[in-house]
Amino acid sequence: MDAFDYVVVGAGSAGCVLAARLSEDPQNRVLLLEAGPADGPDTMAVPPAWLTLIGSEVDWGDTTVPQPAADGVARPYPRGKVLGGTSSINAMAFIRGHRTNYDEWAAAGADGWSHQDLLPFFKRTETTKGRDPAYRGTDGPMRAAPVSNANPLAHSYLQAAERLGYHHSDDLNGADQEGTCWWDLTIVDGTRQSAADGYLRPALNRPNLTVLTDALVHRLIVADDRCAGVEYSVGDEVRQVHPQRETILSAGSIGSAQLLLLSGIGPADHLHAVGVDVVADLPGVGANLQDHPWAGVTYAAARPVPPARNNHADLIAAVRSAPDLAAPDIQLIFSDMPYHPPTMPGPASGYTILFAALHPHSRGSVRLAGPDPTTAPLIDPNLLDDDRDLVTMQTALAMARELGDSPALAEWRDEEALPGPDVHDERELRDYLRHATGPYWHSVGTCRIGTDPAAVVDLQLRVHGIDGLRVADASVMPSIPGANTNATVLAIAERATASLKSAAS
Ligand SMILES: Cc1cc2nc3c(=O)[nH]c(=O)nc-3n(C[C@H](O)[C@H](O)[C@H](O)COP(=O)(O)OP(=O)(O)OC[C@H]3O[C@@H](n4cnc5c(N)ncnc54)[C@H](O)[C@@H]3O)c2cc1C
């Protein structure tokens, strides 16, 4: 194999940014390794079909471990396994957290990761039109635009919100980060734009960029506290590659934690227990897994619901459950389909007002089931473990119901199907939420930034105690932002590239 300066592991949201940006400099020889294939089913391009990708050949097909505080049941935990990674199977919403979310990262010790620090990198990711250039990018690879062809039902829902006095924001990624909004989607001419489409594919003809798909990374090669490269397989053939500068893990919150653990970098007691030799006792690896809990109130429709044109979720709201909060803690999402767990019988035709707690207190983990890199890791988002999350979800459910009962939706509404018109008692509502709540699939935090003993990477995303190794993806977030996570991952990867470029100069 040719010589490389950088090896990037994982061609997901972050990996596509890193590979494309690093290879802009013809002096940098970059290898990008991806476990999944170069492309997937045609439905990957079709926005309303995104849910059909869960469990498909471009999903790793994981499930969580049983969730004790959420009815003891395991939940599907999709993540993309294809060029573009999870950005190739996600719902295409392009939204940042509230500015205070990033200021909290900095205040908690992630110096250099405040909103002001990250803003140039958010802008670098995107091209937007007609937006405030103080906040929004104008010449980046991702083309983000607000929903302009919404489902008629969503317009009725907006009227319901207006009647209830909800503020409306024209751009939740701009100055006004609260209220209802036709959020930005990365759909271009009716087709999904993944990070592979935006960043990687335009760079594929560069002679200094090599992309290897169907290449499963097994572990890092570490000697004398330095990462010398990675061991990976293509089919039955096991290979090694030794970059001259650095290895960057961008395998996502599940994959990056799993690879560090497989390499003996993690909590010593866990590594001993699963038969992996300890290279560095780093207790924070795989800890601190965070995700947004989400559930919904589903209505049977009184008349046929027009087919979805976008991602089934044209309109959202970021709202506060109490006026004294610094930022929204609840997201409400209007979905033009009846979205509920398969274990609950719902209407054939209907719609759902989904809601998520944006700043959960529950903390989970990623652990190994054993030392074999082909064995799925144990994923535990620990949903609703902290009762404060259930309390926020109860408040959110009440908001969703109030909106759903509005006269503005009368022409569409038959009756509330889930939790159902008779469910009002506190205990029944909590039971419903324990059953209906799932993870929103926004895993973060398993290799978090910081300088304290539980942190995994330093302020430049270098793994503590190991030279030549960085992590750059959703796993480095110290805490989950109050928004869907893809836009923040892209900004993190842009910032990581800037660090790598300055380290090399
Ligand atoms: C169904 C779903 C819908 C979502 N919808 C939205 C949305 O609408 N908006 C939003 O903002 N966020 C959404 N998200 C979340 C968002 O897409 C992710 O947070 C983001 O894509 C994560 O980026 P990443 O680079 O950290 O990881 P990923 O994009 O998951 O990339 C990791 C890559 O590493 C590869 N990899 C892992 N392990 C190995 C290994 N051992 N060897 C080689 N390669 C490996 C994977 O195959 C993958 O390609 C959604 C997530 C899901 C699952």
The ligand as a Tripos MOL2 file, in Angstrom:
@<TRIPOS>MOLECULE
LIG
   53    58     1     0     0
SMALL
NO_CHARGES

@<TRIPOS>ATOM
      1 C1        -31.9240    7.2490   11.7080 C.3       1 LIG1
      2 C2        -31.1910    8.5140   12.1240 C.ar      1 LIG1
      3 C3        -31.7270    9.7490   11.8000 C.ar      1 LIG1
      4 C4        -31.0370   10.9090   12.1660 C.ar      1 LIG1
      5 N1        -31.5280   12.1060   11.7430 N.ar      1 LIG1
      6 C5        -30.8070   13.2290   11.9370 C.ar      1 LIG1
      7 C6        -31.2260   14.4700   11.3750 C.ar      1 LIG1
      8 O1        -32.2250   14.5690   10.6740 O.2       1 LIG1
      9 N2        -30.4510   15.5720   11.6210 N.ar      1 LIG1
     10 C7        -29.3320   15.5020   12.3860 C.ar      1 LIG1
     11 O2        -28.7200   16.5500   12.6190 O.2       1 LIG1
     12 N3        -28.9080   14.3450   12.9110 N.ar      1 LIG1
     13 C8        -29.5880   13.1960   12.6720 C.ar      1 LIG1
     14 N4        -29.1090   12.0050   13.1270 N.ar      1 LIG1
     15 C9        -27.8120   11.9840   13.8180 C.3       1 LIG1
     16 C10       -26.6300   12.3550   12.9120 C.3       1 LIG1
     17 O3        -26.8170   11.8990   11.5990 O.3       1 LIG1
     18 C11       -25.3270   11.8290   13.5300 C.3       1 LIG1
     19 O4        -25.1320   12.4660   14.7880 O.3       1 LIG1
     20 C12       -24.0850   12.0820   12.6930 C.3       1 LIG1
     21 O5        -24.2580   11.6430   11.3640 O.3       1 LIG1
     22 C13       -22.8900   11.3470   13.3280 C.3       1 LIG1
     23 O6        -21.7200   11.5890   12.5850 O.3       1 LIG1
     24 P1        -20.3520   10.8610   12.9470 P.3       1 LIG1
     25 O7        -19.3650   11.3030   11.9490 O.co2     1 LIG1
     26 O8        -20.0610   11.0640   14.3880 O.co2     1 LIG1
     27 O9        -20.6600    9.2900   12.7920 O.3       1 LIG1
     28 P2        -21.1780    8.4910   11.5230 P.3       1 LIG1
     29 O10       -21.7660    9.3920   10.5090 O.co2     1 LIG1
     30 O11       -22.0100    7.3900   12.0580 O.co2     1 LIG1
     31 O12       -19.8540    7.9120   10.8640 O.3       1 LIG1
     32 C14       -19.1070    6.8540   11.3760 C.3       1 LIG1
     33 C15       -18.5670    6.0580   10.2060 C.3       1 LIG1
     34 O13       -17.5500    5.1710   10.6790 O.3       1 LIG1
     35 C16       -17.7300    3.9060   10.0970 C.3       1 LIG1
     36 N5        -17.1490    2.9270   11.0070 N.ar      1 LIG1
     37 C17       -17.5320    2.6550   12.2800 C.ar      1 LIG1
     38 N6        -16.7590    1.6870   12.7960 N.ar      1 LIG1
     39 C18       -15.8500    1.3560   11.8440 C.ar      1 LIG1
     40 C19       -14.7790    0.4140   11.7890 C.ar      1 LIG1
     41 N7        -14.4910   -0.3960   12.8130 N.pl3     1 LIG1
     42 N8        -14.0480    0.3250   10.6330 N.ar      1 LIG1
     43 C20       -14.3270    1.1480    9.5940 C.ar      1 LIG1
     44 N9        -15.3370    2.0420    9.5910 N.ar      1 LIG1
     45 C21       -16.0850    2.1440   10.7060 C.ar      1 LIG1
     46 C22       -19.2360    3.7820    9.9490 C.3       1 LIG1
     47 O14       -19.5990    2.7840    9.0150 O.3       1 LIG1
     48 C23       -19.6260    5.1890    9.5400 C.3       1 LIG1
     49 O15       -19.5860    5.3660    8.1430 O.3       1 LIG1
     50 C24       -29.8060   10.8210   12.8440 C.ar      1 LIG1
     51 C25       -29.2840    9.5810   13.1910 C.ar      1 LIG1
     52 C26       -29.9620    8.4290   12.8310 C.ar      1 LIG1
     53 C27       -29.3730    7.0890   13.1910 C.3       1 LIG1
@<TRIPOS>BOND
     1     1     2 1
     2     2     3 ar
     3     2    52 ar
     4     3     4 ar
     5     4     5 ar
     6     4    50 ar
     7     5     6 ar
     8     6     7 ar
     9     6    13 1
    10     7     8 2
    11     7     9 ar
    12     9    10 ar
    13    10    11 2
    14    10    12 ar
    15    12    13 ar
    16    13    14 ar
    17    14    15 1
    18    14    50 ar
    19    15    16 1
    20    16    17 1
    21    16    18 1
    22    18    19 1
    23    18    20 1
    24    20    21 1
    25    20    22 1
    26    22    23 1
    27    23    24 1
    28    24    25 2
    29    24    26 1
    30    24    27 1
    31    27    28 1
    32    28    29 2
    33    28    30 1
    34    28    31 1
    35    31    32 1
    36    32    33 1
    37    33    34 1
    38    33    48 1
    39    34    35 1
    40    35    36 1
    41    35    46 1
    42    36    37 ar
    43    36    45 ar
    44    37    38 ar
    45    38    39 ar
    46    39    40 ar
    47    39    45 ar
    48    40    41 1
    49    40    42 ar
    50    42    43 ar
    51    43    44 ar
    52    44    45 ar
    53    46    47 1
    54    46    48 1
    55    48    49 1
    56    50    51 ar
    57    51    52 ar
    58    52    53 1
@<TRIPOS>SUBSTRUCTURE
     1 LIG1         1 GROUP 0 **** ****
